[in-house]
């Protein structure tokens, strides 16, 4: 009985992902090249695609670990987490977790943390465009109920906290020459990512500011969120922080619950 197209495709995919498998090779035999030779070309192209997709999302991780390690990681990752979408921008979703489990990186736990930040930046960059609301607009529209507003976050916003100086490490690797770190590697990071104009950006936060924004994201009122910040830091500068949040383009609207 001849194989169906689906069966041939499944064998082809299995052979691509497993170099020890030859179940799909008969379908590729030609007079020019053996099935094995043709598959080596396909596998090489697939690895190049994996490597390029991950390098696009994780350029700082690439610089931290080097090209050889990164290519080996891309090969292992692609076999463990084959793409589930035609959009390769989604391919690297599990890469931070994958890196965290690599024994060879156990002495460098900050690398997977940097990867987490890079994935948030990557997702922010490709998020849909939305019109942001300014602080004066919100105050004008809310009137005397401004403290009771609940803010709607833009889809390009992402939260990141870490036990490591992930933003400092990321920033140090933006120039051609790696800059000296401005803080120890084990410095805690609190930040939020958003997209302004054509690029994703990072807004550094205090722990108080981060917890306040988390409260807003959960649907708390502005008053309740600011109370959270003031409980952590009695000197929390409400005016300056509100200005920074809205200037970063974090919000697309607001509403008041009756």
Secondary structure as UniProt FT lines:
FT   HELIX           5..17
FT   TURN            19..20
FT   TURN            23..24
FT   HELIX           25..28
FT   HELIX           35..57
FT   HELIX           59..65
FT   HELIX           67..80
FT   HELIX           88..90
FT   TURN            91..94
FT   HELIX           95..100
FT   HELIX           103..105
FT   TURN            106..107
FT   HELIX           110..125
FT   HELIX           135..142
FT   HELIX           143..148
FT   STRAND          149..153
FT   TURN            155..156
FT   STRAND          158..162
FT   HELIX           166..172
FT   TURN            185..186
FT   STRAND          189..196
FT   TURN            197..198
FT   STRAND          199..204
FT   HELIX           207..217
FT   TURN            218..219
FT   HELIX           222..232
FT   TURN            234..235
FT   HELIX           238..247
FT   TURN            248..249
FT   STRAND          251..256
//
